[in-house]
């Protein structure tokens, strides 16, 4: 007979403090989002102030002391956070990292003479496109989605008609359902030269032979000369297989404009320093006079005064946590960035990818003493401006392998060497994966064939037979 009963057990559960929660949230934000978050806090908390302290604007220390804030009293102190230097609004460049092609398509849609219903259907189609510009949903599914998700009644014929409209937009090839349609859309929009006409025929009538590089079959089937085939193939090679914008194999960013969270400086002596741009983030301080004014307001019952005191206390605590969280965000980002620069010192001096060391989140976590999750939050969506370009911090992280000399090298270095080998190969006799393994081994990189295949795919390098040229 089974007995059922209740048992009491003790279990330790780690509960994050409001300050820890606030800090975690701020660490994740890039500098542009941080500006918005700071201004939101200013609007919501009347105790926070972004105006200069009228009593001691210059003498006050940049270090924020919060010791005098007690839980049971209104603190008699002023504090602010200032981690960016004296210049209140230094100018920094923004950098374009990706074209907002959906926004561009919606803009073009606005110039078409359509009913409101048709615009809604076309807008839904645009919103259903993948990042590379393809529509990978069948039309019947789109009809269902329009009805159930957007409350728009439509049918397959109308969806197909609106898709055909979207396919006439720039960039050419957008809205295609497969590679063949994407390339044909671009050729149809181009000037109809002999090479373009032959290229269209190749894709329309010989697509399987084209993908398999069976050139003799194409020549026989289309009755064209070898020179005409070469011209047509060159024309096809200039087409964009991802009109929506190709995405890097390691990260993707949806923002159209970014402001670097770090700016690296390299002097003539090879000394490396970095700055953290302030952008338009104001200095913050607690306005004690305003808090005192709220507490000393005349009138009202004892209950109302007590409620007012509670309100002010909550706002003061919130201000304290927010200012301290900003401090901790700055310290965490600064310490992490310094560790990353020290770890990748040779790269930041030379700018050569070959100098990038294998590096994972755990490596930086050990140096800084932070959790891996904290390092991940710092790295995510953050950028650094260097003399060699603007990079996402994720760019500098990669796994490693050991070469013949017993030295650890990064996978990024190996990919660069692999790309160089393929670029230099004889395109009439492209190297197979087995030959690439031998070629890399001759340069000191011992890599399995399956690893070569994986890296080749990540680099967008096709199989040897597909790289063959006539």
C-alpha positions in Angstrom: 0.0 0.0 0.0 1.5 3.3 -1.1 1.5 6.1 1.5 1.1 9.7 0.4 2.3 12.5 2.6 3.9 15.9 2.7 7.5 16.6 3.5 9.2 19.9 4.2 12.6 20.5 2.6 15.0 23.4 2.8 16.4 24.6 -0.5 18.8 27.5 -1.1 17.7 29.7 -3.9 19.9 32.6 -5.1 17.8 35.7 -5.4 19.3 38.6 -7.4 19.1 42.0 -5.8 17.5 45.0 -7.6 21.0 46.4 -8.3 22.2 43.1 -9.8 19.1 42.9 -12.0 19.6 46.5 -13.1 23.3 45.9 -13.8 22.7 42.8 -15.9 20.1 44.7 -18.0 22.4 47.6 -18.6 25.4 45.5 -19.5 23.5 43.9 -22.4 22.7 47.3 -24.0 24.9 48.8 -26.7 25.7 52.5 -26.3 22.8 53.8 -28.5 20.2 51.7 -26.5 21.8 52.8 -23.3 21.2 56.5 -24.2 17.5 55.7 -24.6 17.4 53.8 -21.4 19.0 56.6 -19.4 16.6 59.2 -20.8 13.7 56.9 -20.0 14.8 56.6 -16.4 15.2 60.4 -16.2 11.5 60.8 -17.3 10.2 58.2 -14.9 12.2 59.1 -11.8 11.9 62.8 -10.6 14.7 62.3 -8.1 17.2 61.8 -10.9 18.7 64.9 -12.5 21.0 65.5 -15.5 21.7 69.1 -14.8 25.1 70.1 -13.4 25.4 70.3 -9.6 25.1 74.1 -8.8 27.0 73.9 -5.6 30.2 72.0 -6.6 30.3 71.4 -10.3 34.1 71.1 -10.5 35.2 70.0 -7.0 33.0 66.9 -6.8 34.8 63.6 -7.2 34.1 61.5 -10.3 34.0 58.5 -8.0 30.4 57.9 -6.8 30.1 57.2 -3.1 26.9 55.6 -2.0 27.8 54.7 1.5 25.7 57.5 3.0 22.5 56.1 1.5 20.8 54.3 4.4 17.6 52.2 4.2 15.9 54.1 7.0 16.8 57.7 6.3 16.7 60.1 3.4 20.4 60.5 2.6 22.1 63.9 2.9 24.3 63.6 -0.2 24.6 64.4 -3.8 26.0 61.8 -6.3 26.4 61.5 -10.0 27.9 59.1 -12.5 30.5 60.3 -14.9 32.7 57.8 -16.7 33.3 59.5 -20.0 35.5 62.5 -19.3 34.8 66.3 -19.4 33.5 66.7 -22.9 29.7 66.6 -22.5 28.8 65.6 -26.0 31.8 64.4 -28.1 31.0 63.5 -31.7 31.4 60.0 -33.0 30.8 58.5 -36.4 28.0 56.1 -37.1 28.7 53.1 -39.3 26.3 51.4 -41.7 26.4 47.6 -41.1 23.5 46.4 -43.1 20.9 47.7 -45.6 17.4 47.8 -44.3 16.0 46.2 -47.4 12.5 45.6 -45.9 12.2 49.3 -45.1 13.3 50.1 -48.7 10.7 47.7 -50.1 7.9 49.3 -48.0 9.0 52.7 -49.2 8.7 51.5 -52.8 5.3 50.0 -52.1 4.1 53.4 -51.0 4.6 54.8 -54.5 2.4 52.2 -56.1 -1.3 52.9 -56.9 -2.9 50.2 -54.8 -5.9 49.8 -52.6 -5.4 49.7 -48.9 -6.2 46.0 -48.9 -3.6 45.3 -51.6 -1.0 47.3 -49.7 -1.7 45.3 -46.5 -1.2 42.0 -48.5 2.0 43.2 -50.1 3.3 44.5 -46.8 2.7 41.1 -45.2 4.6 39.5 -48.0 7.5 41.8 -47.5 7.5 41.1 -43.8 7.6 37.4 -44.6 10.9 37.6 -46.5 14.0 36.1 -45.1 17.1 38.2 -44.4 18.6 37.2 -47.7 15.5 38.5 -49.6 13.9 35.1 -50.4 10.3 34.1 -49.8 10.5 30.6 -48.4 6.8 30.2 -47.6 4.4 28.6 -50.1 1.5 30.8 -51.2 -1.2 28.8 -49.6 0.5 29.1 -46.2 0.7 32.9 -46.7 -3.0 33.0 -47.4 -3.7 31.2 -44.1 -1.2 33.4 -42.2 -2.8 36.5 -43.6 -6.2 35.3 -42.3 -5.2 34.0 -38.9 -2.3 36.3 -37.9 -3.3 39.6 -39.6 -7.0 39.2 -40.0 -6.7 39.9 -43.8 -8.9 37.9 -46.1 -7.1 37.0 -49.4 -6.6 34.2 -51.8 -3.8 32.6 -53.7 -4.4 34.6 -56.9 -4.1 37.9 -55.1 -1.0 36.8 -53.1 0.7 35.7 -56.2 -0.2 39.0 -57.9 1.2 41.0 -55.0 4.3 38.9 -54.9 4.9 39.5 -58.6 4.7 43.2 -57.8 7.2 43.0 -54.9 9.5 41.1 -57.3 9.7 44.2 -59.5 11.2 46.2 -56.6 14.9 47.0 -56.0 17.1 45.2 -55.3 16.4 43.0 -58.3 15.9 39.4 -57.3 14.1 40.1 -54.0 11.0 38.0 -53.3 12.3 35.0 -55.2 11.3 31.6 -54.0 14.5 29.8 -55.0 17.9 30.6 -56.5 16.8 30.0 -60.1 14.0 32.5 -59.8 16.3 35.0 -58.0 18.8 35.0 -60.8 16.2 35.1 -63.5 14.5 38.1 -61.9 17.8 40.0 -62.0 18.4 39.1 -65.6 14.9 40.1 -66.6 15.5 43.5 -65.0 18.8 44.0 -66.8 19.6 45.3 -70.3 19.0 42.5 -72.7 22.4 42.1 -74.2 23.3 38.8 -76.0 25.1 37.6 -72.9 22.0 38.3 -70.8 19.7 36.5 -73.3 21.9 33.5 -73.3 22.2 33.5 -69.5 18.4 33.6 -69.2 18.1 30.6 -71.6 20.7 28.7 -69.6 18.8 29.2 -66.3 15.4 28.6 -67.9 16.2 25.5 -70.1 19.4 24.0 -68.6 19.4 24.8 -64.9 20.4 21.3 -63.7 23.2 21.2 -66.2 24.3 24.7 -65.1 24.4 23.7 -61.4 26.3 20.6 -62.3 28.8 22.4 -64.6 27.9 20.1 -67.5 29.0 22.6 -70.1 29.1 20.3 -73.1 25.4 19.5 -72.6 24.5 23.2 -72.5 26.4 23.9 -75.7 24.6 21.0 -77.4 21.2 21.8 -76.1 21.2 25.6 -76.8 23.4 25.4 -80.0 25.6 28.3 -78.8 29.3 28.7 -79.2 31.9 28.3 -76.4 32.6 32.0 -76.4 28.9 32.8 -76.0 28.7 30.3 -73.1 31.7 31.9 -71.4 30.1 35.4 -71.7 26.8 34.1 -70.4 28.5 32.4 -67.4 30.4 35.6 -66.6 27.1 37.4 -66.7 25.5 35.0 -64.3 28.6 35.1 -62.0 28.0 38.9 -61.5 24.4 38.3 -60.1 23.7 38.6 -56.4 22.4 35.3 -54.9 21.3 37.0 -51.7 19.7 40.4 -52.7 18.5 41.0 -49.2 22.1 41.3 -47.9 24.4 38.5 -47.1 25.0 37.6 -43.5 28.4 36.8 -42.0 28.8 33.2 -40.8 29.4 34.2 -37.2 26.9 36.9 -36.4 24.1 38.9 -37.9 23.0 42.4 -36.9 19.7 44.0 -37.9 20.6 47.6 -37.1 21.2 49.9 -40.0 23.5 52.3 -38.1 25.8 51.5 -35.2 27.8 53.6 -32.9 31.0 51.9 -31.7 30.9 51.1 -27.9 34.7 51.2 -27.9 37.3 53.1 -29.9 40.8 51.6 -30.1 43.8 53.9 -30.4 47.2 52.8 -31.6 50.2 55.2 -31.3 53.4 55.1 -33.2 55.2 53.2 -30.4 52.6 50.4 -30.7 50.9 51.3 -27.4 47.2 50.4 -27.4 44.5 52.3 -25.5 40.8 52.5 -25.9 37.9 54.9 -25.2 34.3 54.3 -24.5 32.3 56.9 -26.4 29.7 58.7 -24.3 27.5 59.4 -27.3 24.6 61.5 -26.0 24.3 59.9 -22.6 23.9 62.6 -19.9 25.5 62.7 -16.5 23.2 61.6 -13.7 23.0 62.7 -10.1 20.5 62.5 -7.3 18.7 65.7 -6.8 18.5 65.8 -3.0 16.9 69.2 -2.9 13.9 67.9 -4.9 13.6 64.9 -2.6 13.6 67.2 0.5 11.0 69.4 -1.1 8.7 66.5 -1.6 9.1 65.4 1.9 8.6 68.9 3.4 5.5 69.8 1.3 2.9 71.4 3.6 -0.6 70.1 4.0 -2.0 66.6 4.0 -2.7 64.1 6.8 -0.1 62.0 8.5 -1.0 59.1 6.3 -0.5 61.2 3.2 2.8 62.4 4.5 3.9 58.9 5.2 2.8 57.8 1.7 4.8 60.7 0.3 7.9 59.7 2.3 7.5 56.1 1.0 7.2 57.4 -2.5 10.4 59.5 -2.2 12.2 56.6 -0.5 11.4 54.3 -3.4 12.5 56.8 -6.0 15.8 57.4 -4.1 16.5 53.7 -3.9 15.7 53.4 -7.6 18.0 56.3 -8.4 20.8 54.8 -6.3 20.5 51.4 -8.0 20.4 52.9 -11.5 23.5 55.1 -10.9 25.4 52.3 -9.3 24.4 50.0 -12.1 25.7 52.5 -14.7 29.0 52.5 -12.7 29.2 48.7 -12.7 28.3 48.5 -16.4 31.2 50.8 -17.2 33.7 48.9 -15.0 32.6 45.6 -16.4 32.8 46.6 -20.0 36.1 48.4 -19.5 37.7 45.4 -17.7 36.4 43.0 -20.3 37.6 45.1 -23.2 41.1 45.5 -21.7 41.3 41.7 -21.2 40.3 41.2 -24.9 42.8 43.7 -26.1 45.6 42.1 -24.0 44.7 38.6 -25.2 44.6 39.7 -28.9 47.4 42.2 -28.6 49.3 41.1 -31.7 46.3 41.4 -33.9 45.4 44.9 -32.7 48.9 46.0 -33.5 49.1 44.4 -37.0 45.5 44.1 -38.1 46.4 40.8 -39.7 43.9 38.0 -39.2 46.7 35.5 -38.9 47.6 37.1 -35.6 44.2 36.4 -34.1 44.6 33.8 -31.3 42.0 31.2 -30.6 39.7 32.7 -27.9 36.5 31.6 -26.3 34.3 33.3 -23.7 35.8 31.2 -20.9 39.3 32.6 -21.6 38.2 36.2 -20.9 36.0 35.0 -18.0 39.1 33.6 -16.3 41.1 36.7 -16.8 38.4 39.1 -15.6 36.9 36.9 -12.9 33.4 37.5 -14.4 31.0 34.7 -15.2 30.9 33.4 -18.7 27.3 34.7 -18.9 28.5 38.2 -18.1 31.2 38.1 -20.8 28.5 36.9 -23.2 26.3 39.9 -22.3 29.3 42.3 -22.8 30.2 40.8 -26.2 26.7 40.7 -27.5 25.7 43.6 -29.8 28.9 45.6 -29.0 31.2 47.0 -31.6 34.8 48.4 -31.5 36.2 50.9 -34.0 39.9 50.1 -34.9 42.3 51.4 -37.4 41.4 48.3 -39.5 37.7 48.8 -39.5 34.6 48.4 -37.2 34.1 44.9 -35.8 31.5 43.2 -33.6 33.3 41.9 -30.5 32.0 38.4 -31.5 34.5 38.6 -34.4 37.5 38.1 -32.2 36.2 34.8 -30.7 37.0 31.6 -32.4 37.9 28.0 -31.5 41.4 26.7 -32.1 43.4 23.8 -33.4 47.1 22.7 -33.2 49.4 22.9 -36.2 52.4 20.7 -36.9 54.7 22.9 -34.8 52.4 22.3 -31.8 51.2 25.9 -31.8 47.6 26.7 -31.3 46.0 28.6 -34.2 42.5 30.0 -34.6 39.9 28.6 -36.9 39.7 32.1 -38.4 43.3 31.9 -39.4 42.7 28.5 -41.0 39.7 29.8 -42.9 41.8 32.7 -44.3 44.5 30.3 -45.5 41.8 28.0 -47.0 40.3 31.0 -48.9 43.7 32.0 -50.2 44.4 28.5 -51.5 41.0 28.3 -53.3 41.5 31.8 -54.7 44.9 30.8 -56.2 43.9 27.4 -57.5 43.6 26.6 -61.2 39.9 27.0 -61.9 40.2 24.6 -64.8 41.3 21.9 -62.3 39.9 23.1 -58.9 41.2 21.3 -55.8 39.0 18.6 -54.2 38.6 18.5 -50.4 41.2 15.8 -50.2 43.6 17.9 -52.2 42.9 20.9 -49.9 43.7 18.7 -46.9 47.1 18.0 -48.4 47.7 21.6 -49.4 47.0 22.8 -45.9 49.2 20.0 -44.5 52.1 21.3 -46.6 51.6 24.7 -44.9 51.6 23.1 -41.4 47.8 22.8 -40.8 46.7 19.3 -40.0 42.9 19.2 -40.7 40.5 16.4 -41.4 38.6 16.3 -44.6 35.2 16.8 -42.9 36.6 19.9 -41.2 37.6 21.3 -44.6 34.1 20.6 -45.9 32.6 22.4 -42.9 34.8 25.5 -43.2 34.4 25.5 -47.0 30.6 25.7 -46.5 30.9 28.4 -43.9 33.0 30.5 -46.3 30.5 29.9 -49.1 33.0 28.0 -51.2 31.2 25.4 -53.4 32.5 21.9 -54.2 35.4 21.5 -56.6 33.2 20.5 -59.6 31.1 23.6 -59.1 34.2 25.8 -59.0 35.3 24.5 -62.4 35.5 27.0 -65.2 35.6 26.4 -69.0 
